[in-house]
Structure formats: structure tokens, C-alpha cells
Amino acid sequence: MEFGPFENVKSQIGFCGIWCGSCTGGNGAIQELARRFEALAKKRRIERWVPKDFDFNEFMKGLASIQRMSLCPGCHKDGGYSKCRIRLCGQNRKVADCSECVELAECRNFEELEKTHPKIKDGLREIKREGRQKIIEKWTSELRGKWPHCVLLCASAEQ
């Protein structure tokens, strides 16, 4: 059984080519890790071991706050950064993602994203070449291979 929030985004690819299933803003990984860490900290009574200058109660409040964060539903469902130039352009052009755009190679909307994802346009070309579903299956398989105990792919302790 796969983790619930991951199920909601695993089939989505943003206009930019980022797979929503790999994004911690929507796949629930951050919230789930905070939940699991909180449970572990309580079970193991970690507060006994932290340095004296560490405010354990504030830390636990922070973990609780992270667990309440809203999940991003993906930019195709009005999630993500509302002023994203890539998203706005893709919506205006009525494309599923930028792999469908004939102006991808020279597109300047990617300049900021390419600083952190230098091969993002290569990924979009791969989507166009291989097809969205095949790429998502490949990426999910790679995620399972790299992180076989990944929080996204494992049932939570309560399930």
C-alpha cells in the first residue's frame, strides 16, 4: 500500500516537468516525517537527551505545525506558486506540460528553475519522447530503487 498523499500527486507532472510525486510540497513526505519523528521522540523520551539550550517543547510545537501544513495538489489543480511564469504560460497555451511547446528550447521562463534543476528541459524532452505515463512509471520505479523504505511508498504504522 502506498502513502495516501503520494497517491494524490503521483500521476501529475507540472507544466515545468517536475513530477509532483517527487515534490515534498504535495506528496506528504514532510508532514509524514514530522509525524513519525514526533512519535519516535515521545516514545524514546528524546527530551532527556537534548542539549540544555534546546527548547524541546518549542521543537515539538514546530513538528505539530509542520504536520498541519496543507498539501499542494499540483499546479494543474491550482496548487504551487500562483505567480509561476512557467505555469501561467502553460495555462495560457493550454498545454499539459511544456514538452508540448515548440518554443521550449529558447523559453526564458525556465531561467530561475534551471539554477536548481539544470536538466529540467531534458526531462521535458524525455516526456515528449517516451510519453507521460511511461515516464511516471519509470520515475516511480527509480524512486523505489533509490529509496526502498521511502516514506511515500510505505504504509504508515496505523494502516
C-alpha positions in Angstrom: 0.0 0.0 0.0 1.3 3.4 -0.9 1.2 6.5 1.3 -2.1 8.5 0.8 -0.9 11.9 -0.2 1.5 10.4 -2.7 -1.4 8.7 -4.4 -3.0 12.1 -5.0 0.0 13.5 -6.9 1.9 10.5 -8.3 0.2 10.8 -11.7 0.8 14.5 -12.1 3.6 16.3 -13.9 3.8 20.1 -13.6 4.0 22.4 -16.6 7.7 22.7 -15.9 8.2 18.9 -16.0 8.7 18.4 -12.3 6.9 15.2 -11.2 4.5 16.1 -8.4 5.1 12.6 -6.9 8.7 13.7 -6.2 7.8 17.1 -4.7 7.7 17.2 -0.8 5.2 20.0 -1.0 2.5 17.8 -2.3 3.5 14.2 -1.7 3.1 14.4 2.1 6.7 13.4 2.9 7.5 16.4 5.1 4.2 16.0 7.1 4.6 12.3 7.5 8.2 12.5 8.6 7.3 15.1 11.2 4.5 12.8 12.4 6.8 9.9 12.7 9.6 11.9 14.3 7.2 13.3 16.9 6.0 9.8 17.7 9.6 8.5 18.0 10.7 11.4 20.1 7.8 10.8 22.5 8.3 7.1 22.6 12.1 7.3 23.2 11.8 10.4 25.5 14.3 12.3 23.5 13.7 15.4 25.7 16.1 13.8 28.2 18.9 13.8 25.8 18.8 17.2 24.1 21.3 19.9 25.0 20.2 22.3 27.8 19.9 25.2 25.4 17.4 23.3 23.1 13.8 24.2 23.7 12.2 20.7 23.2 8.7 21.9 23.8 9.0 24.5 21.0 10.5 21.9 18.8 7.5 19.6 19.3 5.2 22.5 18.6 7.1 23.0 15.3 6.7 19.3 14.4 2.9 19.6 15.1 2.7 22.7 12.9 4.5 21.0 10.0 2.0 18.2 10.3 -0.8 20.7 9.7 0.7 22.1 6.5 -1.6 22.0 3.5 -0.6 19.6 0.8 0.0 21.1 -2.7 -2.5 19.5 -5.1 -0.2 20.3 -8.1 -0.2 23.2 -10.4 -2.8 21.6 -12.7 -5.2 21.7 -9.7 -4.4 25.3 -8.7 -1.6 24.4 -6.3 2.0 25.5 -6.4 3.3 29.1 -6.7 0.4 31.1 -8.1 2.8 33.6 -10.0 5.0 30.9 -11.6 5.7 32.1 -15.1 6.0 28.6 -16.4 2.6 27.7 -15.1 0.9 30.8 -16.3 2.4 30.4 -19.8 1.4 26.7 -19.9 -2.1 27.6 -18.8 -2.3 30.3 -21.5 -1.0 28.0 -24.2 -3.4 25.2 -23.0 -0.7 22.5 -22.9 -0.4 19.6 -20.5 3.2 20.5 -19.9 5.9 22.4 -21.6 7.1 19.3 -23.6 4.3 20.2 -26.0 5.6 23.7 -26.6 7.5 24.4 -29.8 9.4 27.2 -28.1 10.8 25.1 -25.2 14.4 25.4 -26.3 14.5 29.2 -26.2 12.0 29.7 -23.3 13.3 32.2 -20.8 10.6 31.3 -18.2 12.9 28.4 -17.0 15.9 30.6 -16.1 15.2 30.6 -12.4 14.3 26.9 -12.2 17.3 25.9 -14.2 19.5 27.2 -11.3 18.3 24.3 -9.2 17.3 21.9 -11.9 19.8 22.4 -14.7 18.5 19.4 -16.8 14.8 20.3 -16.4 14.3 20.8 -20.1 16.0 17.4 -20.9 13.3 15.8 -18.7 10.6 17.6 -20.7 12.1 16.3 -23.9 12.1 12.8 -22.4 8.4 13.2 -21.5 7.7 14.1 -25.1 9.7 11.2 -26.4 8.5 8.5 -24.1 5.1 9.6 -23.1 3.8 10.9 -19.7 2.6 7.6 -18.3 5.7 5.6 -19.2 7.9 8.4 -17.7 5.8 8.4 -14.4 6.2 4.6 -14.2 9.9 4.9 -14.8 10.3 7.7 -12.1 8.2 5.7 -9.6 10.4 2.6 -10.2 13.6 4.7 -9.8 12.2 6.2 -6.6 11.5 2.7 -5.2 15.0 1.6 -6.3 16.8 4.5 -4.7 14.6 4.7 -1.5 13.0 1.2 -1.0 11.9 2.3 2.5 10.8 5.7 1.4 8.0 7.2 3.5 6.0 7.8 0.3 5.9 4.2 -0.7 5.4 2.6 2.7 2.1 2.2 4.6 2.1 4.2 7.8 2.2 2.4 11.1 -1.5 2.9 11.6 -2.6 1.5 8.2 
